[in-house]
Amino acid sequence: MPDHSSFSKNRHGRFRQSDILRHLFETVVERCLVQGLVGAEGFAVDASLIAADANKQRSVSGAEWSAQEAKENAGRSVQEYLAVLDDAAFGAASPVTPKFVSPSDPAAQWTGAHKGHAFFAYATNYLIDTDHGVILDVEATRAIRQAEVGASRTMIDRTENRFGLKPGYLVADSAYGSADNLAWLVKEKEIAPHIPVFDKSNRTDGTFSRADFNWDGEGDRYICPAGKELVQFRRTYATPRSGITSEGTRLYRPARRTATLANSNVSATNSPPCLC
């Protein structure tokens, strides 16, 4: 068996400008298809964390790192990251500024997904046929949920275009259960998702949780803890910053509405806002 470093050196050296590794991978998948090892009835998708060769002691905070400054005297890995900075799998995966960035490998994501010590990592995403567990496609991304969801779409599309395979259903964990992704699977790809819904009913941002609302069967409506009806649509009103119209008429901004939880000592100024 070749040492893992042999694969790494060849991938970054003699095969760097070639798609030979992708060709080799897809050739194996084609042979599995010929042997009937791929049923294509259902697929599964998941991601594994791969630790990056990045030192935490040499990292900087995300707010301090600048892509423009990194271009000067940048090494190979940094140049490759800057080249795909707008790619959804890497730089544009999330608008959130990472906590730490490795100047030598900025595409590596600082993550604590293993519930232990945080570390820099990448995600290897797999698309698997559930019939015999054959891996049909693989995609590397940053170790962040948004990038992993995007990789699942890339692999589904690529497998359909390359082999003409489209599953009847897709199995995944709740990380792939956002409303946007489920809608894409059902409406655009006509694939049945066997995925737990990404549940945000329990709120931690100061607004009411779903369980706080009561159902009024007779009125066919929901009532919020403040006793107001939950409406489907709301109009918003914008007031000029100066509060004066061009005709000199003063405008008065509506008072901010807040709600107070029943049987609570929370005051009206810091109680959860009523969005009814």
Accessible surface in RSA format (square Angstrom, percent):
REM  Atomic radii and reference values for relative SASA: ProtOr
REM  Chains: A
REM  Algorithm: Lee & Richards
REM  Probe-radius: 1.40
REM  Slices: 20
REM RES _ NUM      All-atoms   Total-Side   Main-Chain    Non-polar    All polar
REM                ABS   REL    ABS   REL    ABS   REL    ABS   REL    ABS   REL
RES MET A   1   221.48 114.7 147.22  97.4  74.26 176.8 117.16  99.6 104.32 138.2
RES PRO A   2    83.14  60.6  61.40  56.0  21.74  79.0  72.56  59.9  10.58  65.8
RES ASP A   3    82.02  57.5  69.85  69.5  12.17  28.8  35.27  83.0  46.74  46.6
RES HIS A   4   149.20  81.5 138.68  96.4  10.53  26.9 100.79 103.9  48.41  56.3
RES SER A   5    39.20  33.1  38.05  50.8   1.15   2.6  24.13  51.4  15.07  21.1
RES SER A   6    44.66  37.7  40.62  54.2   4.04   9.3  18.49  39.4  26.17  36.7
RES PHE A   7   124.82  62.4 118.36  73.3   6.46  16.8 121.69  73.8   3.13   9.0
RES SER A   8    51.15  43.2  47.03  62.8   4.12   9.5  26.05  55.5  25.10  35.2
RES LYS A   9   152.63  74.5 139.69  85.7  12.94  30.8  91.77  82.6  60.87  64.8
RES ASN A  10    46.05  31.8  44.56  43.1   1.48   3.6   6.85  16.5  39.20  37.9
RES ARG A  11   126.67  53.2 123.03  62.7   3.64   8.7  33.93  46.4  92.74  56.2
RES HIS A  12    58.02  31.7  44.30  30.8  13.72  35.1  33.51  34.5  24.50  28.5
RES GLY A  13    41.85  51.6   0.00   N/A  41.85  51.6  29.91  82.1  11.93  26.7
RES ARG A  14   186.58  78.3 143.13  73.0  43.45 103.4  49.65  67.9 136.93  83.0
RES PHE A  15    57.59  28.8  52.39  32.5   5.20  13.5  52.39  31.8   5.20  14.9
RES ARG A  16    74.98  31.5  50.96  26.0  24.01  57.2  29.89  40.9  45.08  27.3
RES GLN A  17   171.30  95.8 132.51  96.8  38.79  92.4  68.28 145.3 103.02  78.1
RES SER A  18    58.22  49.2  33.74  45.0  24.49  56.4  27.97  59.6  30.26  42.4
RES ASP A  19   105.62  74.0  96.59  96.1   9.03  21.4  35.86  84.4  69.77  69.6
RES ILE A  20    72.09  41.0  70.22  52.3   1.86   4.5  72.09  51.9   0.00   0.0
RES LEU A  21    78.59  43.8  73.41  52.5   5.18  13.0  73.97  51.9   4.62  12.4
RES ARG A  22    70.55  29.6  64.14  32.7   6.41  15.3  39.82  54.4  30.74  18.6
RES HIS A  23   114.62  62.6 111.82  77.7   2.79   7.1  69.96  72.1  44.65  52.0
RES LEU A  24   106.89  59.5 106.32  76.1   0.57   1.4 106.89  75.1   0.00   0.0
RES PHE A  25    53.13  26.6  48.33  29.9   4.80  12.5  53.00  32.1   0.13   0.4
RES GLU A  26    20.08  11.5  20.08  15.2   0.00   0.0   2.01   3.9  18.08  14.8
RES THR A  27    39.61  28.2  39.23  39.8   0.38   0.9  34.14  45.9   5.47   8.3
RES VAL A  28    83.79  55.1  83.61  75.7   0.17   0.4  83.75  72.8   0.04   0.1
RES VAL A  29     2.98   2.0   2.65   2.4   0.33   0.8   2.98   2.6   0.00   0.0
RES GLU A  30    63.58  36.5  62.64  47.4   0.95   2.3  22.60  43.7  40.98  33.5
RES ARG A  31   169.27  71.1 167.62  85.4   1.65   3.9  54.66  74.7 114.61  69.5
RES CYS A  32    20.47  15.5  19.15  21.4   1.32   3.1   1.17   3.0  19.30  20.8
RES LEU A  33    51.76  28.8  34.79  24.9  16.97  42.7  35.10  24.6  16.66  44.8
RES VAL A  34   124.18  81.7  91.79  83.1  32.40  78.1  99.69  86.6  24.50  66.4
RES GLN A  35   132.99  74.4 106.17  77.6  26.82  63.9  30.90  65.8 102.09  77.4
RES GLY A  36    48.80  60.2   0.00   N/A  48.80  60.2  31.15  85.5  17.65  39.5
RES LEU A  37    68.47  38.1  68.47  49.0   0.00   0.0  68.47  48.1   0.00   0.0
RES VAL A  38    16.45  10.8   0.00   0.0  16.45  39.6   0.00   0.0  16.45  44.6
RES GLY A  39    42.53  52.5   0.00   N/A  42.53  52.5  19.39  53.2  23.15  51.8
RES ALA A  40    19.46  17.9  13.49  20.8   5.97  13.6  13.74  19.4   5.72  15.2
RES GLU A  41   129.78  74.5 120.70  91.3   9.08  21.6  47.91  92.7  81.87  66.8
RES GLY A  42     0.54   0.7   0.00   N/A   0.54   0.7   0.00   0.0   0.54   1.2
RES PHE A  43     0.66   0.3   0.66   0.4   0.00   0.0   0.66   0.4   0.00   0.0
RES ALA A  44    23.70  21.8  23.70  36.6   0.00   0.0  23.70  33.4   0.00   0.0
RES VAL A  45     4.84   3.2   0.20   0.2   4.64  11.2   0.64   0.6   4.20  11.4
RES ASP A  46    73.24  51.3  73.24  72.9   0.00   0.0  22.78  53.6  50.46  50.3
RES ALA A  47    27.00  24.8   5.51   8.5  21.48  48.9   5.92   8.3  21.08  55.8
RES SER A  48    50.96  43.1  45.31  60.5   5.65  13.0  23.25  49.5  27.71  38.8
RES LEU A  49    40.40  22.5  16.37  11.7  24.03  60.4  16.37  11.5  24.03  64.7
RES ILE A  50    87.59  49.8  85.92  64.0   1.67   4.0  87.58  63.1   0.00   0.0
RES ALA A  51    74.29  68.3  49.68  76.7  24.61  56.0  49.68  70.0  24.61  65.2
RES ALA A  52    18.77  17.3   0.25   0.4  18.51  42.1   5.67   8.0  13.10  34.7
RES ASP A  53   150.02 105.1 120.54 120.0  29.47  69.7  45.03 106.0 104.99 104.7
RES ALA A  54    21.98  20.2   0.00   0.0  21.98  50.0   3.09   4.3  18.89  50.0
RES ASN A  55    75.99  52.4  63.06  60.9  12.92  31.1  23.64  56.9  52.35  50.6
RES LYS A  56    77.84  38.0  72.31  44.4   5.53  13.2  37.80  34.0  40.04  42.7
RES GLN A  57   155.69  87.1 124.14  90.7  31.56  75.1  47.79 101.7 107.90  81.8
RES ARG A  58   189.14  79.4 174.28  88.8  14.87  35.4  59.70  81.6 129.44  78.4
RES SER A  59    20.88  17.6   1.67   2.2  19.21  44.3   0.00   0.0  20.88  29.3
RES VAL A  60    47.05  31.0  41.96  38.0   5.10  12.3  47.05  40.9   0.00   0.0
RES SER A  61    39.13  33.1  34.90  46.6   4.23   9.7  31.71  67.5   7.42  10.4
RES GLY A  62    10.06  12.4   0.00   N/A  10.06  12.4   0.27   0.7   9.79  21.9
RES ALA A  63    95.99  88.3  58.50  90.3  37.49  85.3  65.36  92.0  30.64  81.2
RES GLU A  64   127.09  73.0  98.89  74.8  28.21  67.2  41.87  81.0  85.22  69.6
RES TRP A  65    50.91  20.4  32.61  15.8  18.30  43.0  33.14  17.7  17.77  28.8
RES SER A  66    38.94  32.9  30.65  40.9   8.29  19.1  21.36  45.5  17.58  24.6
RES ALA A  67    25.71  23.6  20.23  31.2   5.49  12.5  20.23  28.5   5.49  14.5
RES GLN A  68   125.35  70.1 120.34  88.0   5.01  11.9  53.52 113.9  71.83  54.5
RES GLU A  69   125.37  72.0 114.56  86.7  10.81  25.7  41.77  80.8  83.60  68.3
RES ALA A  70    19.95  18.3   6.00   9.3  13.95  31.7  17.37  24.5   2.58   6.8
RES LYS A  71   118.93  58.0  99.33  60.9  19.60  46.7  54.15  48.7  64.78  69.0
RES GLU A  72   134.07  77.0 114.59  86.7  19.48  46.4  40.65  78.6  93.42  76.3
RES ASN A  73   159.71 110.1 113.90 110.1  45.80 110.3  39.48  95.0 120.23 116.2
RES ALA A  74    17.80  16.4   0.42   0.6  17.38  39.5   5.46   7.7  12.34  32.7
RES GLY A  75    41.83  51.6   0.00   N/A  41.83  51.6  36.03  98.9   5.81  13.0
RES ARG A  76   112.44  47.2  99.56  50.8  12.87  30.7  47.59  65.0  64.85  39.3
RES SER A  77    34.64  29.3  28.70  38.3   5.94  13.7  19.99  42.6  14.65  20.5
RES VAL A  78     8.54   5.6   8.54   7.7   0.00   0.0   8.54   7.4   0.00   0.0
RES GLN A  79   104.53  58.5  97.02  70.9   7.51  17.9  28.59  60.9  75.94  57.6
RES GLU A  80    78.69  45.2  73.15  55.3   5.54  13.2  40.37  78.1  38.32  31.3
RES TYR A  81    15.63   7.3  12.27   7.0   3.36   8.7   3.84   2.9  11.79  14.5
RES LEU A  82    28.95  16.1  13.38   9.6  15.57  39.2  13.71   9.6  15.24  41.0
RES ALA A  83    86.33  79.4  43.76  67.5  42.57  96.8  55.96  78.8  30.37  80.4
RES VAL A  84    54.25  35.7  50.74  45.9   3.51   8.5  54.25  47.1   0.00   0.0
RES LEU A  85    58.90  32.8  55.05  39.4   3.86   9.7  55.05  38.7   3.86  10.4
RES ASP A  86   132.81  93.0 112.00 111.5  20.81  49.2  35.97  84.6  96.85  96.6
RES ASP A  87    64.69  45.3  54.97  54.7   9.73  23.0  15.09  35.5  49.60  49.5
RES ALA A  88    67.48  62.0  60.66  93.6   6.82  15.5  60.94  85.8   6.54  17.3
RES ALA A  89    16.53  15.2  13.99  21.6   2.54   5.8  15.71  22.1   0.82   2.2
RES PHE A  90    39.24  19.6  39.24  24.3   0.00   0.0  39.24  23.8   0.00   0.0
RES GLY A  91    18.50  22.8   0.00   N/A  18.50  22.8   0.87   2.4  17.63  39.5
RES ALA A  92    57.51  52.9  29.99  46.3  27.51  62.6  38.69  54.5  18.82  49.9
RES ALA A  93    10.98  10.1   0.04   0.1  10.94  24.9   2.12   3.0   8.86  23.5
RES SER A  94    13.01  11.0   2.92   3.9  10.08  23.2   3.09   6.6   9.91  13.9
RES PRO A  95   136.91  99.8  99.70  90.9  37.20 135.2 112.79  93.1  24.12 149.9
RES VAL A  96   111.79  73.6  96.01  86.9  15.78  38.0 101.83  88.5   9.96  27.0
RES THR A  97    83.55  59.4  63.71  64.6  19.84  47.3  32.12  43.1  51.42  77.7
RES PRO A  98    31.88  23.2  23.05  21.0   8.83  32.1  29.70  24.5   2.18  13.6
RES LYS A  99   146.85  71.6 127.74  78.4  19.11  45.5  81.34  73.2  65.51  69.8
RES PHE A 100    46.78  23.4  45.52  28.2   1.26   3.3  45.52  27.6   1.26   3.6
RES VAL A 101     8.07   5.3   7.62   6.9   0.45   1.1   8.07   7.0   0.00   0.0
RES SER A 102     2.33   2.0   2.32   3.1   0.01   0.0   0.06   0.1   2.27   3.2
RES PRO A 103    54.62  39.8  47.10  42.9   7.51  27.3  47.37  39.1   7.25  45.0
RES SER A 104    72.06  60.9  60.49  80.7  11.57  26.7  54.01 115.0  18.05  25.3
RES ASP A 105    21.91  15.3  21.91  21.8   0.00   0.0   5.48  12.9  16.43  16.4
RES PRO A 106     3.30   2.4   0.34   0.3   2.96  10.8   0.34   0.3   2.96  18.4
RES ALA A 107     7.18   6.6   7.18  11.1   0.00   0.0   7.18  10.1   0.00   0.0
RES ALA A 108     1.92   1.8   0.00   0.0   1.92   4.4   0.00   0.0   1.92   5.1
RES GLN A 109    21.50  12.0  21.32  15.6   0.18   0.4   1.39   3.0  20.11  15.3
RES TRP A 110    43.24  17.4  31.63  15.3  11.61  27.3  25.81  13.8  17.43  28.3
RES THR A 111    15.75  11.2  10.26  10.4   5.49  13.1   7.69  10.3   8.06  12.2
RES GLY A 112    38.76  47.8   0.00   N/A  38.76  47.8  16.96  46.6  21.80  48.8
RES ALA A 113    60.67  55.8  33.93  52.4  26.75  60.8  44.72  63.0  15.96  42.3
RES HIS A 114   120.06  65.6  95.40  66.3  24.66  63.1  67.84  69.9  52.22  60.8
RES LYS A 115   190.45  92.9 152.85  93.8  37.61  89.5 104.71  94.2  85.75  91.3
RES GLY A 116    54.23  66.9   0.00   N/A  54.23  66.9  34.82  95.6  19.41  43.5
RES HIS A 117   176.46  96.4 161.25 112.1  15.21  38.9 111.97 115.4  64.49  75.0
RES ALA A 118    38.00  34.9  19.47  30.0  18.53  42.2  19.47  27.4  18.53  49.1
RES PHE A 119    52.00  26.0  49.92  30.9   2.08   5.4  52.00  31.5   0.00   0.0
RES PHE A 120     5.16   2.6   1.31   0.8   3.85  10.0   1.31   0.8   3.85  11.0
RES ALA A 121     0.00   0.0   0.00   0.0   0.00   0.0   0.00   0.0   0.00   0.0
RES TYR A 122    52.61  24.6  52.61  29.9   0.00   0.0  43.40  32.6   9.21  11.4
RES ALA A 123     0.10   0.1   0.00   0.0   0.10   0.2   0.00   0.0   0.10   0.3
RES THR A 124    26.43  18.8  26.43  26.8   0.00   0.0  14.47  19.4  11.96  18.1
RES ASN A 125     0.15   0.1   0.15   0.1   0.00   0.0   0.13   0.3   0.02   0.0
RES TYR A 126    57.64  26.9  57.64  32.8   0.00   0.0  29.69  22.3  27.95  34.5
RES LEU A 127     0.00   0.0   0.00   0.0   0.00   0.0   0.00   0.0   0.00   0.0
RES ILE A 128    48.55  27.6  48.55  36.2   0.00   0.0  48.55  35.0   0.00   0.0
RES ASP A 129     0.30   0.2   0.30   0.3   0.00   0.0   0.00   0.0   0.30   0.3
RES THR A 130    60.65  43.1  30.34  30.8  30.31  72.2  30.77  41.3  29.88  45.2
RES ASP A 131    81.36  57.0  51.66  51.4  29.70  70.2  16.58  39.0  64.78  64.6
RES HIS A 132   107.62  58.8  73.56  51.1  34.05  87.1  56.70  58.4  50.92  59.3
RES GLY A 133    48.58  59.9   0.00   N/A  48.58  59.9  24.70  67.8  23.89  53.5
RES VAL A 134    24.61  16.2  19.60  17.7   5.01  12.1  24.61  21.4   0.00   0.0
RES ILE A 135    68.05  38.7  60.62  45.2   7.43  17.9  60.62  43.7   7.43  20.2
RES LEU A 136     1.91   1.1   0.00   0.0   1.91   4.8   0.00   0.0   1.91   5.1
RES ASP A 137     2.55   1.8   2.55   2.5   0.00   0.0   0.83   2.0   1.72   1.7
RES VAL A 138    42.88  28.2  41.67  37.7   1.22   2.9  41.67  36.2   1.22   3.3
RES GLU A 139    42.26  24.3  38.57  29.2   3.70   8.8   6.06  11.7  36.20  29.6
RES ALA A 140    59.74  54.9  49.44  76.3  10.30  23.4  49.44  69.6  10.30  27.3
RES THR A 141     0.03   0.0   0.03   0.0   0.00   0.0   0.03   0.0   0.00   0.0
RES ARG A 142    16.79   7.1  16.79   8.6   0.00   0.0   0.00   0.0  16.79  10.2
RES ALA A 143     9.74   9.0   0.25   0.4   9.49  21.6   0.81   1.1   8.93  23.7
RES ILE A 144    33.86  19.3  28.98  21.6   4.89  11.8  33.86  24.4   0.00   0.0
RES ARG A 145    74.74  31.4  67.94  34.6   6.80  16.2  27.26  37.3  47.48  28.8
RES GLN A 146    76.94  43.0  64.08  46.8  12.86  30.6  33.69  71.7  43.25  32.8
RES ALA A 147     0.70   0.6   0.00   0.0   0.70   1.6   0.34   0.5   0.36   1.0
RES GLU A 148    24.78  14.2  24.63  18.6   0.15   0.4   0.64   1.2  24.14  19.7
RES VAL A 149    14.28   9.4  14.28  12.9   0.00   0.0  14.28  12.4   0.00   0.0
RES GLY A 150    27.44  33.8   0.00   N/A  27.44  33.8  24.36  66.8   3.08   6.9
RES ALA A 151     3.49   3.2   0.00   0.0   3.49   7.9   2.38   3.4   1.11   2.9
RES SER A 152     2.26   1.9   2.26   3.0   0.00   0.0   0.15   0.3   2.11   3.0
RES ARG A 153    58.44  24.5  58.39  29.8   0.05   0.1  20.71  28.3  37.73  22.9
RES THR A 154    58.52  41.6  51.58  52.3   6.94  16.5  30.74  41.3  27.78  42.0
RES MET A 155     0.00   0.0   0.00   0.0   0.00   0.0   0.00   0.0   0.00   0.0
RES ILE A 156     1.80   1.0   1.10   0.8   0.71   1.7   1.15   0.8   0.65   1.8
RES ASP A 157    52.37  36.7  51.28  51.0   1.09   2.6  20.37  47.9  32.00  31.9
RES ARG A 158    67.23  28.2  63.51  32.4   3.72   8.9  40.96  56.0  26.27  15.9
RES THR A 159     1.61   1.1   0.41   0.4   1.20   2.9   1.31   1.8   0.30   0.4
RES GLU A 160    54.04  31.0  49.06  37.1   4.98  11.9  13.79  26.7  40.25  32.9
RES ASN A 161   128.73  88.8  92.22  89.1  36.51  87.9  32.09  77.2  96.64  93.4
RES ARG A 162    98.93  41.5  78.44  40.0  20.49  48.8  34.39  47.0  64.55  39.1
RES PHE A 163    32.80  16.4   6.83   4.2  25.98  67.6  13.80   8.4  19.00  54.4
RES GLY A 164    63.07  77.8   0.00   N/A  63.07  77.8  29.99  82.3  33.08  74.1
RES LEU A 165    26.20  14.6  24.35  17.4   1.85   4.6  25.53  17.9   0.67   1.8
RES LYS A 166    84.95  41.4  61.54  37.8  23.40  55.7  33.98  30.6  50.96  54.3
RES PRO A 167     2.93   2.1   0.43   0.4   2.50   9.1   0.43   0.4   2.50  15.5
RES GLY A 168    45.97  56.7   0.00   N/A  45.97  56.7  34.63  95.0  11.34  25.4
RES TYR A 169    56.87  26.5  56.87  32.4   0.00   0.0  31.76  23.9  25.11  30.9
RES LEU A 170     1.83   1.0   1.83   1.3   0.00   0.0   1.83   1.3   0.00   0.0
RES VAL A 171    57.48  37.8  57.06  51.7   0.42   1.0  57.06  49.6   0.42   1.1
RES ALA A 172    11.53  10.6   0.00   0.0  11.53  26.2   6.34   8.9   5.19  13.8
RES ASP A 173    69.57  48.7  61.29  61.0   8.28  19.6  41.22  97.0  28.36  28.3
RES SER A 174    52.32  44.2  51.22  68.4   1.10   2.5  16.00  34.1  36.32  50.9
RES ALA A 175    28.33  26.0  24.93  38.5   3.40   7.7  27.54  38.8   0.79   2.1
RES TYR A 176     3.59   1.7   3.59   2.0   0.00   0.0   2.99   2.2   0.60   0.7
RES GLY A 177     0.21   0.3   0.00   N/A   0.21   0.3   0.00   0.0   0.21   0.5
RES SER A 178    24.81  21.0  23.24  31.0   1.57   3.6  19.44  41.4   5.37   7.5
RES ALA A 179    83.78  77.0  69.20 106.8  14.58  33.2  73.48 103.5  10.30  27.3
RES ASP A 180   102.46  71.8  92.40  92.0  10.06  23.8  37.73  88.8  64.74  64.6
RES ASN A 181     2.01   1.4   1.96   1.9   0.06   0.1   0.20   0.5   1.82   1.8
RES LEU A 182    29.69  16.5  29.32  21.0   0.38   0.9  29.65  20.8   0.04   0.1
RES ALA A 183    39.80  36.6  32.85  50.7   6.94  15.8  38.58  54.3   1.21   3.2
RES TRP A 184    26.48  10.6  23.48  11.4   3.00   7.0  12.22   6.5  14.26  23.1
RES LEU A 185     1.05   0.6   1.05   0.8   0.00   0.0   1.05   0.7   0.00   0.0
RES VAL A 186    77.16  50.8  70.05  63.4   7.11  17.1  70.86  61.6   6.30  17.1
RES LYS A 187   166.04  81.0 134.94  82.8  31.11  74.1  87.57  78.8  78.47  83.6
RES GLU A 188   125.78  72.2  93.40  70.7  32.38  77.1  35.38  68.4  90.40  73.8
RES LYS A 189    29.66  14.5  28.83  17.7   0.84   2.0   8.67   7.8  20.99  22.4
RES GLU A 190   135.87  78.0 111.02  84.0  24.85  59.2  37.59  72.7  98.28  80.2
RES ILE A 191     1.44   0.8   0.00   0.0   1.44   3.5   1.01   0.7   0.43   1.2
RES ALA A 192    49.71  45.7  42.54  65.7   7.17  16.3  47.32  66.6   2.39   6.3
RES PRO A 193    39.66  28.9  21.24  19.4  18.41  66.9  21.24  17.5  18.41 114.4
RES HIS A 194   105.36  57.6  88.00  61.2  17.36  44.4  63.69  65.6  41.67  48.5
RES ILE A 195    17.85  10.2   0.00   0.0  17.85  43.0   1.12   0.8  16.72  45.4
RES PRO A 196    76.93  56.1  64.46  58.8  12.47  45.3  76.15  62.9   0.78   4.8
RES VAL A 197   104.21  68.6  90.25  81.7  13.96  33.6  90.25  78.4  13.96  37.9
RES PHE A 198    69.22  34.6  56.85  35.2  12.37  32.2  57.05  34.6  12.18  34.8
RES ASP A 199    97.81  68.5  65.86  65.6  31.95  75.5  32.76  77.1  65.05  64.9
RES LYS A 200   127.20  62.1 115.02  70.6  12.19  29.0  66.09  59.5  61.12  65.1
RES SER A 201    18.91  16.0  13.71  18.3   5.20  12.0   8.06  17.2  10.86  15.2
RES ASN A 202   114.16  78.7  97.48  94.2  16.68  40.2  28.13  67.7  86.03  83.2
RES ARG A 203    96.67  40.6  75.81  38.6  20.86  49.7  16.80  23.0  79.88  48.4
RES THR A 204   140.37  99.8 101.04 102.4  39.33  93.7  75.16 101.0  65.21  98.6
RES ASP A 205    88.77  62.2  52.75  52.5  36.01  85.2  46.48 109.4  42.29  42.2
RES GLY A 206    41.07  50.6   0.00   N/A  41.07  50.6  36.51 100.2   4.55  10.2
RES THR A 207    32.11  22.8  24.01  24.3   8.09  19.3  21.93  29.5  10.18  15.4
RES PHE A 208    18.03   9.0   5.12   3.2  12.91  33.6   6.20   3.8  11.83  33.9
RES SER A 209    18.56  15.7  18.07  24.1   0.50   1.1   6.30  13.4  12.27  17.2
RES ARG A 210   171.68  72.1 160.14  81.6  11.54  27.5  67.28  91.9 104.40  63.3
RES ALA A 211    91.97  84.6  57.01  88.0  34.96  79.5  68.42  96.4  23.54  62.4
RES ASP A 212    59.60  41.7  47.52  47.3  12.08  28.6   8.58  20.2  51.02  50.9
RES PHE A 213    43.81  21.9  30.74  19.0  13.07  34.0  30.74  18.6  13.07  37.4
RES ASN A 214    98.86  68.2  95.79  92.6   3.06   7.4  24.93  60.0  73.93  71.5
RES TRP A 215   136.70  54.9 104.92  50.8  31.78  74.6  88.16  47.0  48.54  78.7
RES ASP A 216    39.66  27.8  35.21  35.0   4.45  10.5  14.04  33.0  25.63  25.6
RES GLY A 217    51.56  63.6   0.00   N/A  51.56  63.6  24.43  67.0  27.13  60.8
RES GLU A 218   180.35 103.5 140.54 106.3  39.81  94.8  63.33 122.5 117.03  95.5
RES GLY A 219    41.28  50.9   0.00   N/A  41.28  50.9  22.73  62.4  18.55  41.5
RES ASP A 220   110.56  77.4  92.02  91.6  18.54  43.8  27.74  65.3  82.82  82.6
RES ARG A 221    93.69  39.3  87.95  44.8   5.74  13.7  17.19  23.5  76.50  46.4
RES TYR A 222   104.38  48.7 102.87  58.5   1.51   3.9  58.46  43.9  45.92  56.6
RES ILE A 223    34.51  19.6  34.51  25.7   0.00   0.0  34.51  24.9   0.00   0.0
RES CYS A 224     2.52   1.9   0.00   0.0   2.52   5.9   0.00   0.0   2.52   2.7
RES PRO A 225    36.19  26.4  11.33  10.3  24.86  90.4  20.09  16.6  16.11 100.1
RES ALA A 226    35.89  33.0   6.58  10.2  29.31  66.7  14.09  19.8  21.80  57.8
RES GLY A 227    55.51  68.5   0.00   N/A  55.51  68.5  26.88  73.8  28.63  64.1
RES LYS A 228    86.28  42.1  82.10  50.4   4.19  10.0  49.53  44.6  36.75  39.1
RES GLU A 229    77.11  44.3  67.32  50.9   9.79  23.3  11.31  21.9  65.80  53.7
RES LEU A 230    72.51  40.4  58.89  42.1  13.62  34.2  58.89  41.4  13.62  36.7
RES VAL A 231    64.99  42.8  50.08  45.3  14.91  35.9  54.16  47.1  10.83  29.4
RES GLN A 232   157.07  87.8 116.66  85.3  40.41  96.2  47.05 100.1 110.02  83.4
RES PHE A 233   164.62  82.4 145.95  90.4  18.67  48.6 149.23  90.5  15.39  44.0
RES ARG A 234   137.62  57.8 102.52  52.3  35.10  83.6  27.84  38.1 109.78  66.5
RES ARG A 235   189.62  79.6 163.45  83.3  26.18  62.3  71.72  98.0 117.91  71.5
RES THR A 236   117.42  83.5  91.78  93.0  25.65  61.1  62.81  84.4  54.62  82.6
RES TYR A 237   148.24  69.2 117.27  66.7  30.97  80.6  93.90  70.6  54.34  67.0
RES ALA A 238   107.07  98.4  68.73 106.1  38.34  87.2  75.45 106.3  31.61  83.7
RES THR A 239    28.78  20.5  11.67  11.8  17.11  40.8   4.05   5.4  24.74  37.4
RES PRO A 240    61.65  44.9  48.18  43.9  13.47  49.0  60.78  50.2   0.87   5.4
RES ARG A 241   239.97 100.8 206.16 105.1  33.81  80.5  85.79 117.2 154.18  93.4
RES SER A 242    83.65  70.7  52.43  70.0  31.22  71.9  52.95 112.8  30.70  43.0
RES GLY A 243    12.01  14.8   0.00   N/A  12.01  14.8  12.01  33.0   0.00   0.0
RES ILE A 244    64.88  36.9  53.66  40.0  11.22  27.0  53.66  38.6  11.22  30.5
RES THR A 245    36.90  26.2  26.31  26.7  10.59  25.2  30.81  41.4   6.09   9.2
RES SER A 246   115.28  97.4  64.47  86.0  50.82 117.1  59.73 127.2  55.55  77.8
RES GLU A 247   143.83  82.6 107.24  81.1  36.59  87.1  66.90 129.4  76.93  62.8
RES GLY A 248    53.05  65.4   0.00   N/A  53.05  65.4  26.28  72.1  26.77  60.0
RES THR A 249    81.11  57.7  75.34  76.4   5.77  13.8  56.55  76.0  24.56  37.1
RES ARG A 250   135.68  57.0 122.13  62.3  13.55  32.3  26.39  36.1 109.29  66.2
RES LEU A 251    68.79  38.3  58.89  42.1   9.90  24.9  60.21  42.3   8.58  23.1
RES TYR A 252   179.09  83.6 153.82  87.5  25.27  65.8 120.63  90.7  58.46  72.1
RES ARG A 253   157.35  66.1 131.79  67.2  25.56  60.9  58.85  80.4  98.51  59.7
RES PRO A 254    94.02  68.5  72.27  65.9  21.75  79.0  84.01  69.4  10.01  62.2
RES ALA A 255    92.28  84.8  65.58 101.2  26.70  60.7  75.55 106.4  16.73  44.3
RES ARG A 256   198.76  83.5 166.01  84.6  32.75  78.0  70.36  96.2 128.40  77.8
RES ARG A 257   128.90  54.1 114.80  58.5  14.10  33.6  64.87  88.7  64.03  38.8
RES THR A 258    54.25  38.6  28.82  29.2  25.43  60.6  15.28  20.5  38.97  58.9
RES ALA A 259     3.59   3.3   0.30   0.5   3.29   7.5   3.59   5.1   0.00   0.0
RES THR A 260    62.69  44.6  48.17  48.8  14.52  34.6  37.24  50.0  25.45  38.5
RES LEU A 261    56.62  31.5  54.27  38.8   2.35   5.9  54.27  38.1   2.35   6.3
RES ALA A 262    79.08  72.7  53.00  81.8  26.08  59.3  62.96  88.7  16.12  42.7
RES ASN A 263   166.34 114.7 114.08 110.2  52.26 125.8  42.25 101.7 124.09 119.9
RES SER A 264    43.87  37.1  15.32  20.4  28.55  65.8  15.44  32.9  28.42  39.8
RES ASN A 265   162.15 111.8 126.39 122.1  35.75  86.1  39.99  96.2 122.16 118.1
RES VAL A 266    56.38  37.1  47.67  43.2   8.72  21.0  52.63  45.7   3.75  10.2
RES SER A 267    56.55  47.8  45.57  60.8  10.98  25.3  49.40 105.2   7.16  10.0
RES ALA A 268    51.11  47.0  45.23  69.8   5.88  13.4  45.39  63.9   5.73  15.2
RES THR A 269   127.72  90.8  94.22  95.5  33.50  79.8  83.99 112.8  43.73  66.1
RES ASN A 270   109.99  75.8  81.20  78.5  28.79  69.3  38.59  92.9  71.40  69.0
RES SER A 271     9.32   7.9   0.00   0.0   9.32  21.5   0.13   0.3   9.19  12.9
RES PRO A 272    24.68  18.0  22.32  20.3   2.36   8.6  24.37  20.1   0.31   1.9
RES PRO A 273    37.43  27.3  36.82  33.6   0.61   2.2  36.84  30.4   0.59   3.6
RES CYS A 274    10.39   7.9   2.19   2.4   8.20  19.3   2.20   5.6   8.18   8.8
RES LEU A 275    98.78  55.0  89.66  64.1   9.12  22.9  89.79  63.1   8.99  24.2
RES CYS A 276    11.90   9.0   1.27   1.4  10.63  25.0   0.68   1.7  11.22  12.1
END  Absolute sums over single chains surface
CHAIN  1 A    18308.9      14268.4       4040.5       9834.6       8474.3
END  Absolute sums over all chains
TOTAL         18308.9      14268.4       4040.5       9834.6       8474.3
